[in-house]
Amino acid sequence: MKIGIVGVGITEFRIHEEPFYNVAYQAAKTAMKDAGIERREIDSFILGGYDSLGVGRTISNMYVAPAAGGYLRHEIRVADDAAFSIPLAFMRIKSGLSDVAIALGFGHSSETPVELVEVQSLDPLFHRDLKLAPQMGYAMQSYAYRNAYNVSEEDLAEAVVKDRKNAMKNDYAYVKEETSVEEVLNSDMAVYPLREPEIAKWCDGCVAFILAEETIARRINPDPVWIGGLGWSYDNYFLGARELDKLNSTKLAAEKAYKMAGIRSEDVDSVEIMDLTSDYHFMILEALGFADYGSGKELLDSDFPVNKSGGALCTNAYGSTGMFLMANLAMQIRNGEAERGITHAISGIGQNSVVCVLSK
């Protein structure tokens, strides 16, 4: 039995004035309209997103579930980037617990001081006293990666330029300002060695998918986007016990997804990756198997189809970024721009990863 995506709902990704649950309602309503179904036809609501970290609320699914249409229905939330809710929705349908499910991701970074709350949520014995906000962890990884593989600032700036150029063509992208290598190199330092344009900016936005088992999926939509493979993995929480110049959880997640789909990395023609930093852009591509370690920069001058959406560097709503990237890949496949692609999401300071293979 195959599982297909038959509806996609995506809101604007910007700083929203209205409450996050209203934005979630818009995403869910758009996805149902896209699939041509009503709320009563959905038997499971799988939500993805953070509480105080992502929307400034505790037990945030109490707000989102009714807004998504989950009143008096099965509902569960994955307290992580919403891309991690896709495997749960997939497994519920695959096991026969659901026939039609909605997976909804919410992120409203403007309603919470993300860095402050992140620090308070850290392990109190080893990390919290270091005041290790996410950007500091990213910077440590960037420093390790650049020094391990002699990656130049110019190459990393080029990754920013490439994402920005792609975002200009995406109506849903948040940062839509072209830049140049020189402008990136001359920009203010954020957290050494990362400059301001090399770290994803926070924004708000929600995404929803309607998933269904094969028979129902074909009835709803004669040409669904199929979920061919899934993989997820977790690395050591403690930064001192990890290889900071590599993303091993992404590598393991990709291997599982490729095996499930019966493909290799070279069999895909579009990739959407959660490059929260310029270094992550290369590190993720290497972990996914598209380049050897330290050689991701060689893909810059190729026609390799990565981040047509503009990537996370241009659109990053804490909690729904991974699902935003997945929605963009699904639309590329639906519109005939790709036959098969993979989407990637990451959470924590690089330790948790999920990879999904989508195909026509």
Secondary structure as GFF3:
##gff-version 3
##sequence-region A 1 360
A	DSSP	beta_strand	3	10	.	.	.	ID=ss1
A	DSSP	alpha_helix	20	35	.	.	.	ID=ss2
A	DSSP	three_ten_helix	39	41	.	.	.	ID=ss3
A	DSSP	beta_strand	44	48	.	.	.	ID=ss4
A	DSSP	alpha_helix	61	68	.	.	.	ID=ss5
A	DSSP	beta_strand	74	78	.	.	.	ID=ss6
A	DSSP	three_ten_helix	82	84	.	.	.	ID=ss7
A	DSSP	alpha_helix	85	94	.	.	.	ID=ss8
A	DSSP	beta_strand	100	108	.	.	.	ID=ss9
A	DSSP	three_ten_helix	109	111	.	.	.	ID=ss10
A	DSSP	alpha_helix	114	120	.	.	.	ID=ss11
A	DSSP	three_ten_helix	128	130	.	.	.	ID=ss12
A	DSSP	alpha_helix	134	149	.	.	.	ID=ss13
A	DSSP	alpha_helix	153	167	.	.	.	ID=ss14
A	DSSP	alpha_helix	181	185	.	.	.	ID=ss15
A	DSSP	beta_strand	189	191	.	.	.	ID=ss16
A	DSSP	beta_strand	194	195	.	.	.	ID=ss17
A	DSSP	three_ten_helix	196	198	.	.	.	ID=ss18
A	DSSP	beta_strand	204	213	.	.	.	ID=ss19
A	DSSP	alpha_helix	214	220	.	.	.	ID=ss20
A	DSSP	beta_strand	225	234	.	.	.	ID=ss21
A	DSSP	three_ten_helix	239	241	.	.	.	ID=ss22
A	DSSP	alpha_helix	248	261	.	.	.	ID=ss23
A	DSSP	three_ten_helix	265	267	.	.	.	ID=ss24
A	DSSP	beta_strand	270	272	.	.	.	ID=ss25
A	DSSP	alpha_helix	278	287	.	.	.	ID=ss26
A	DSSP	three_ten_helix	296	299	.	.	.	ID=ss27
A	DSSP	alpha_helix	321	334	.	.	.	ID=ss28
A	DSSP	beta_strand	340	347	.	.	.	ID=ss29
A	DSSP	beta_strand	352	359	.	.	.	ID=ss30
###
